[in-house]
Amino acid sequence: MSTTSTKRSRGPLAVGLVVVVIAATVMAFLFTRKSNQLSSSPPSAQLGSPVPQDVLARVTDIQESVLRKVGVDPALISRPQVIKGGKPLTLNGKPELLYIGAEFCPFCAAERWAIVGALSKFGTFKGLELMESSGTDRYPDTNTFSFVHASYSSPYLSVVTREVGTRADTPLQKLTTKENSLLQTYDVPPYVPPNYNGSIPFVDFANTFVINGASYSPQVLAGLNWQTIAAALSDPSSLVAKSIGGAVNEITATVCVMTHNQPGSACKTPLIQNLERKL
């Protein structure tokens, strides 16, 4: 299934393009992003404000019992792809995880929930702010977070985040030469289908694994606000928990490969060890 329309790129990053993998089928979506059509729906007054403590607590500390129960459903969750022969990507003496997305992108909106949930097992986010995807794209107004003013600290890995466009698709954070080079190397075939270079979200796990597109469908979050999504993470029978939790499990296992299974509290559970063997 695909929808094609006007393609617009900003330098080497085709920010209007994302790829989602569901049930082992690649579905590519091309966004319409004409400058004179970017009047999005009125943003919530909450956008740009700090994430409420109740939401932050639920997404950064998803119950292990829930994560065990949801596991990883291959009908819902895509697996990171292996990078063969990649030069190790490090920063400050630690393996580096690089995330590239955009605030307008609904697929990035979905992926951030899982990224925050997984990386909180290895370190601490500060400065996360409320955000929602564009009101004019597919899955409009998907509630999420923004990494623009966020920082992350961990003794195990370094994390670099870039949001290249605002919710209204105006330029935001500029990529470095190194980051552009990684896109040109690992955001192209065979990691994405032909003609889908520059898919976002793009997540590079120290040049050992890569995610191109969302790990699950943003449709799961359609019409739900931050509090509702966060509350659903406590219910392993909910589609939200199965999707976000499943993606958290896959990302956790992938990061554990980067960190050589540190810390043990995150990496040495039977579930994560089993997922590592499947990567």
C-alpha positions in Angstrom: 0.0 0.0 0.0 1.5 3.4 -0.9 0.4 6.9 -1.4 2.5 9.2 -3.6 2.4 12.9 -4.1 4.8 15.9 -4.3 8.2 15.0 -2.9 10.2 17.8 -1.3 13.6 17.4 0.2 15.7 19.6 2.4 19.3 18.9 1.3 20.1 15.1 1.5 17.3 14.4 3.9 13.9 13.8 2.3 12.0 14.9 5.3 8.6 14.3 3.8 9.2 10.6 3.5 8.8 7.7 5.9 8.8 4.0 5.8 6.8 1.7 8.1 7.3 -2.0 8.3 4.2 -3.9 9.6 3.7 -7.7 9.5 6.9 -8.1 7.4 5.4 -5.9 4.6 7.1 -2.7 3.7 4.6 0.2 3.3 6.0 3.5 2.1 4.2 6.8 2.5 5.1 10.0 0.7 3.8 13.1 2.3 2.4 16.2 0.5 4.4 19.2 1.7 3.8 22.2 -0.5 4.7 25.4 1.3 1.4 27.0 0.6 -0.5 24.1 2.1 1.1 24.0 5.5 -1.7 25.6 7.5 -2.0 22.9 10.1 -4.8 22.6 12.6 -4.6 24.9 15.6 -1.9 23.6 18.0 -2.7 22.6 21.5 -1.9 25.3 24.1 0.2 22.6 25.8 2.7 22.2 23.0 6.2 23.1 24.0 5.5 22.7 27.7 7.3 20.2 29.9 5.9 16.7 29.9 3.6 16.3 32.9 5.1 14.2 35.7 2.3 11.6 35.5 3.0 11.0 31.8 6.7 11.1 32.2 6.7 8.6 35.0 4.6 6.1 33.0 6.6 6.2 29.8 10.0 6.2 31.4 9.2 3.4 33.8 7.0 0.9 31.9 6.3 -2.0 34.2 8.5 -5.0 33.5 5.5 -7.3 34.0 3.8 -5.5 31.1 6.8 -5.7 28.9 7.1 -9.4 29.5 3.5 -10.0 28.6 3.5 -8.0 25.4 6.9 -9.4 24.2 7.2 -8.6 20.5 4.3 -9.3 18.2 5.8 -9.5 14.6 2.4 -8.5 13.2 2.8 -5.2 14.9 6.5 -4.5 15.4 9.3 -4.3 12.9 12.8 -5.3 13.8 15.9 -3.1 13.5 18.1 -4.0 10.5 21.7 -5.2 10.8 24.4 -3.0 9.4 27.3 -5.1 8.1 30.8 -3.8 8.2 29.9 -0.4 9.7 32.7 1.6 11.3 31.9 1.9 15.0 30.0 5.1 15.8 31.1 6.5 19.2 30.9 9.8 21.1 32.7 10.7 24.3 34.2 7.2 24.5 30.7 5.5 24.4 28.7 3.9 21.6 26.5 6.5 20.0 22.8 6.3 19.1 21.7 8.9 16.6 18.0 9.8 16.1 16.9 12.0 13.2 13.2 13.0 12.9 10.9 16.0 12.6 8.1 17.4 14.7 5.6 17.3 11.8 6.2 13.6 11.2 3.6 11.2 12.6 5.9 8.2 12.3 8.5 10.1 14.3 5.8 10.9 16.8 5.1 7.2 17.3 8.7 6.2 17.5 9.6 8.7 20.2 7.3 7.0 22.7 9.3 3.8 22.3 12.7 5.5 22.2 12.0 7.3 25.5 10.6 4.1 27.1 13.7 2.1 26.0 16.5 4.6 26.6 15.1 5.4 30.1 16.4 1.9 31.0 20.0 3.1 30.3 19.9 6.7 31.4 17.9 9.8 32.0 16.1 12.3 29.7 15.7 15.9 30.8 13.8 18.7 29.0 11.3 16.6 27.1 8.4 18.7 25.8 4.9 18.0 24.6 4.5 17.9 20.9 2.0 16.6 18.3 2.6 15.9 14.6 1.3 18.1 11.8 -2.5 18.5 11.5 -2.2 18.1 7.7 -0.3 14.8 7.4 -1.4 11.2 7.6 -2.4 10.4 11.2 -2.8 14.2 12.0 -2.0 15.6 15.5 -0.4 12.4 16.9 0.4 13.2 20.5 4.1 12.8 21.3 7.2 14.5 22.6 9.9 16.7 21.1 13.6 16.2 21.6 14.5 19.8 20.5 15.3 21.0 24.0 16.0 17.6 25.6 19.2 16.2 26.9 20.1 12.6 27.8 22.8 11.3 30.2 24.0 7.7 30.6 27.1 5.9 31.7 26.6 3.3 28.9 25.9 5.2 25.7 25.7 8.6 24.1 22.5 9.8 22.4 22.3 12.5 19.8 18.8 13.7 18.6 17.9 16.0 15.7 14.5 17.3 14.8 15.0 18.8 11.4 11.6 20.4 11.0 8.9 22.1 13.2 5.3 21.0 13.4 4.7 23.5 10.6 7.6 22.0 8.6 9.9 25.0 8.9 13.6 24.3 9.3 14.7 23.5 12.9 17.9 21.7 13.8 20.6 21.4 11.2 22.5 18.2 10.6 26.2 18.0 10.8 28.4 16.7 7.9 28.8 13.4 9.8 25.1 13.0 10.3 24.4 13.7 6.7 27.0 11.1 5.8 25.3 8.5 7.9 22.0 9.2 6.2 23.6 8.8 2.8 25.2 5.5 3.9 22.4 3.8 5.9 19.2 5.5 4.8 19.4 4.2 1.3 18.9 0.8 -0.4 19.2 -1.9 0.8 18.0 -0.5 4.1 15.1 1.2 2.5 13.2 0.4 -0.8 14.5 2.0 -4.0 13.7 5.8 -4.3 13.0 6.1 -0.6 16.3 7.6 0.5 16.2 9.8 3.6 13.3 8.1 5.4 12.5 9.3 8.8 12.5 8.5 11.6 16.1 7.3 11.2 17.8 5.7 14.2 21.4 4.5 13.9 22.6 2.2 16.7 26.4 2.8 16.7 26.5 1.7 13.0 25.5 -1.9 14.1 21.8 -1.7 13.6 19.4 0.9 12.0 15.7 1.7 12.1 14.3 3.5 9.0 10.7 4.5 9.7 8.5 3.8 12.7 8.6 0.4 14.5 4.8 0.3 14.6 1.9 2.1 13.0 1.0 5.6 14.3 -2.6 4.7 13.7 -2.4 3.0 17.1 -2.2 6.4 18.7 -4.9 8.1 16.6 -7.2 10.3 18.6 -5.5 9.6 21.9 -3.9 12.3 24.2 -0.7 12.0 26.1 -2.4 10.9 29.4 -4.5 8.3 27.7 -1.5 6.8 25.8 0.6 6.8 29.0 -2.1 5.2 31.1 -2.6 2.4 28.5 1.1 1.4 28.9 0.0 -0.3 32.2 -2.5 -2.5 30.4 -0.7 -5.3 28.5 -4.0 -6.2 26.7 -4.2 -2.8 25.1 -3.0 -2.2 21.5 -1.0 0.8 22.7 1.0 -1.3 25.2 1.5 -4.1 22.7 2.8 -1.6 20.1 4.9 0.8 22.2 5.9 -1.9 24.6 6.9 -4.3 21.8 9.0 -1.5 20.2 10.6 -0.8 23.6 11.6 -4.4 23.9 13.2 -4.5 20.4 15.0 -1.2 21.0 16.2 -2.3 24.4 17.7 -5.5 23.0 19.4 -3.5 20.2 20.9 -1.0 22.7 22.0 -3.9 24.9 24.1 -5.2 22.0 25.7 -1.7 21.8 26.5 -1.6 25.5 27.7 -5.2 25.8 24.7 -6.1 28.0 25.1 -3.2 30.5 23.3 -2.6 32.7 22.3 -6.1 33.7 19.0 -4.9 35.0 18.0 -3.9 31.5 19.8 -6.5 29.4 20.0 -9.8 31.3 16.3 -10.7 31.5 15.2 -13.8 29.6 13.1 -11.7 27.2 15.8 -9.3 26.2 18.4 -12.1 25.9 16.1 -14.0 23.6 15.5 -10.9 21.4 19.2 -10.3 21.2 19.8 -13.7 19.8 17.2 -13.0 17.1 18.8 -9.7 16.0 
